[in-house]
Amino acid sequence: MARLRNLSTAFSSWLQASVGMHIPCPGDIYFLTKDASSTSQYKTWLQTNGVDTGRIFTDIASAYSALVANRNDVLCVLPGSHTISTAFTWGKDYTHMLGIGAPIKTNQRARFATSGNAISPMITFSADGSIMKNVMCSQDGSHASTAAIGMYLTGDRNYLENVTFRNIGALNVAGNACRTLKIDSANGESTFKDCTIGADTVDGGTATNYVIEFAATQLGNQRITFENCDILGNGSANASFIKADDANCINGSWVKFKECLFSNPKFGDFDEMTQGFSLSATCNGLIYMYDSLVDGCATYESTNSGVLIGRNAYAAATTDSGVALTF
């Protein structure tokens, strides 16, 4: 960006507070914003406060190209709907994305959307050691298979906080290929905190789709933590919150859901899930359910896999011991 002496004092203070508290030792800082209009004054504000025009972008591809891997460069995303018209990859290690808006849990106002384009996956997150905060990734494509996957995470050891992933294409196009979040990481060890995954406002019809899939291409996905996240179904009886039935998709380790909400709508035209989790012992791992709430499914699993582990009943000798959940 412009040299520090060219920035207004107020902007310098804002930058330190907004970026410094979220990104440890940030490198160069860039900005993605909408063109100036009556409803978006961020670009004008940045220029007025001394930010060099070479650090301000109005499309994600150009902004991303400016980032340099392995030095903690940061892209600040100003509020507005930023269109992704072709499949996009966030693949530079140790680069970060920070939405500059209210740090809410659902439907953040700094957001990316496909605007009906047939793209799958919409975003591939292949970088390692990166942080993403306060943004929404909305797969708005209206085709059941060519606009199926929202976020495809293949990178390792990333941190995502206050991020929404959702599929809200045209009604009744949520086909069998639909995955809001597909994880296929060689090592895993990523953390999702205060994220919303899925959407409960679009009817999935009768599709056999999943909110989160742990895939086995790279035989990884170990030690991934979801903390205080909302996992939302789309009201299809054949859908499930989690798919982890590929051989070795957790690969000798575990995934943890701590204080998460699994909610599937079951009123009106929506249907209760037949099973909330599609799991197999061949996933070669365990899923720990730590004080999480599940609603909107007739049972956890139609056939118990022994993969889902939760608290034992509260009793003097067994409190807090892990047992296989069989509801």
N, C-alpha and C positions, 0 to 999 in steps of 0.2 A: 504494500500500500504506500501512499505518500509518506514522506518522512514525518516523524512524530511532530516536528515543529510546525508542520502545515495543517495539522488537525486542530480543531477547536478544543478548548479545555474540557467543555462539557462532553464532547464526543469521545475524547480520550478516556475520560472517567467511565462513560457508558461502555466502551469497548473492554476495558479492564474488568468491569463488573459482569458484563454479559458473557464474555468468552473465557476470561481467566478462571472464573469459578466452576466452569464446566470441563475445560480442556487443560490437562496438565502441561505446562511449558509449551504453549502453542507456537507454531512456526508462522509462516506467512498467512495472512487472513484475507479472504476474498468474499464477495457478496453476490448473491443471486436475488434479483428483485424484478418485479414487473415494471414495464415502462410507466413513466409518470402519467397519471390521469387524475380525474377528480376524486377517485376512490383509492388511489395509491400514490402516496407522496414520498415513498421511501427512497427512490432513486434521486430525486431532487434533494432530499435531506442529506443523503450521503455526500453528494457533490458539494452542497453548500458548506458542509462541515470539513471539507478538505480531503476527502478520499479520492485518490487518483482514478480517473475513468478507466484505466487499464485493470483495475481491481473490481470493477462492477460489471456484472453480466446479466443478461435477460433470458438466457437459455442454459439448461443444465449441462449440455454437452460442452459448450465453450467454457463454462465455469470449471467443470471437472478437468478439462485439458490443462488448465493453468496450475493445478495442484501438483506438487512434487512429492513422490512417495518417500517414506522413511524420515520425515522431519516434522511430523505433527502439523502439517498445513491444515487449515480450517476453512470450510465453506459455510458461511452464515446465510441461511435461507430466510428471507424476509416474507411476511405474510402474503398470501395470494395463492391461486391455483396455477402451478407451473406444469405445463403440458409435456408429457413424454410421448413422442410420436413414433419412436422406434425403440426396440429393446435396449436397455441401458445397463451398463456394468459399472459398479463401484469396486474397482479392483486394485487400487493403489494402497499398499500396506501403510499403516500409521498415518492415514489421512482421515479427517473427521468432518461430520456434517452436524450443524447446530441450527435448529429452527429458532428464530427470534420472535417468540410469541409467548402467550400464556402457557405455562408448563402443565397443561391438562393431560388427562389420561386417554381421552377418546376424541377423534376427529379434530386434530390440531389444525390451525388455520394456515400454517406454513405447510403446503401440501403439494404432492405430485399426483397427476391423474393422466390416464390415457385418452380421455375424451372420446371413447368409443372405438379407438384403434384396436385391431386384432393383434395383440402382442402377448407372447407367453414364453418365458416369464417376463413380466413387466420390468423388474429390476433383479439383476444377479449381483449379490453381495459376495464377492470372492476375495476381498481384502482381508488381511490378518491384522489384529491389534488395533482396530478402528472403533471409533465412538460415533453413534448416531443418536441424536436427541431431538425431541419436540417437533417431529414432522409426521405427516401422514402420507402413506403410499396407497393410492386408491386405484385398483384395477377396475376400470369402468368399461372395458370391452364388452361387446354384446354378443359374443360367440362362445358357445359352451366349451369348445376345445382349443380354439386358437387364441383365446383370451382367458386362459384357465388359471394360470399361476401368477400370484401377485409378487411375492418375494421369494427368491431362490437363494438360500444361504449356503455357500460352499466354503467360506473363509473360516478361520479359527480364531478363538480368543478375542472376540469382539464384545462390545458393550452397547446395548440398545436400551434407552430409557424414554418413556413417554412417546412411544412411536405407535401409530395405528397402521395395521395392515388390513385391508378389506377388499372384498369383491362385490361390486354393486352394479354389474351390467344390467341389461334389460331383464325384466321379470321372466322367471321360468327358463333361464338359459344356463343355470348352474348344472352343467353336465358332470359325468363321472370323472372327468379329468380335473375338475376344480380342486385346487389347493390354495388356501390363502397364504400359507407359509410352508415351503418345502425345504427341509434341512438335509444337507448331504455333505457333511464336513469331515475331512480326513481325521482331524483331532478333536474338534468340538471345543469344549471349555469356554463357550460364550455365555453371557448373562443377558436375560431380558428382564427389565424391571419396569413395573407400572405401564405395561404395554397393553393394547387392545388388538386382538387377533381374531378376525372374522367379522361378519355383519349379520345382525338378526332382523334386518329390515327388508331383505329380498328373499322370496320363497324359493327354496332349492328344489321344489317339486318332489320327484321320486328319485333324484340322482343319488348315486353312491359316491358321494364326495367327502372330503375331509378338511377340517380346519388346519391341522398341522400334520405333515407327513415326515417321518424320519426314514429317509431312503438309504439304500445300502451300496450305492455305487462305489463309494470310497471306504466303506467299512469303518466308519468312525462314529461321530455324534456322541462322544463320551462326555460325561460330567457337564452337561448343559443345565443351567438353572433358569427357571421362570419364577419370578417373585412378584406377588401381588398383581398378576396379569389377569385380564378378562378374555376368555376363549369362548367365542360366540358361534353357535350353530345357525343353520339357515332353514330349519323346520322340515327337513327331509327325513322320513322314517329310515331310509337306507344309509344316511350319512353317519359319521362319527366325529367326535372331537379330535381324536388322535389315531393315526395309522402308524403302527410299528410292527409290521408282520413280515418284513423282508428279512432274510437270513443275515444275521450279524449287523443289523442296522444300528444297534447300540454297542455292539462289539466288546462284550466282556466288561461293561461298566454300567453307568446309571444316568438317568435324567431326573431332575427334581422340579416339582411344582409346589412352591411354598405360598400358602395363603392366596391361591388363585380361585377364580370363579369360572366354572364351566356351565354356561347357560345356553339352552336351546329353546326357542319359542315353541309352544304347543297349543296355542289358542287360534281361533279363527281358521284360516286355511293352512296354518302350519301344523306339522305332525311331530309327535314325540319320536325320538330316535329309538330304534329297536335295541341298539347297544351303543353306549357312549364311547367305547374304545375298541378298536380293531387291532388286537395284539396277538403275538405268537411267541412261544418260548424260544423259537428259533432266532428271535431278535438278539439273543445272547446278551441280555441286560435286564435291568430293573427300572421301573418308573416309580419314584417315591412321591406319594401324595401327602404333603405335610400341611395339615389344617386347611385343606381346600374343600370347596363346596361344589357339588355336581347336581344339576337339575335339568330336566327335559329329556331324560332317556329312561326307558323301561328297566334297564339293567346296565351294570358296568360292561359286562361281556356276556355274549350268548354262550360261549364256552370258556370257562375260566382258564387263563394261561399261566397264572402264578407270577405274572410280570408286574402287576399293579400292587404296590405295597403301601399300606397306611397304618394308622394307629390301631392298636388293640383297644378293646373296651376298657373304660376306666375301672380299674380294680387295683387293689393294693399290690398284688404280685405281678401284674401284667401291664400297668399303665406305661405308655410310651414305648412299648415293644412293637416292633414292626411285624405285621401279619399280612398275608395275601387278602386283598379285598375281593369279596365274592357276591356282592349285591347284584 
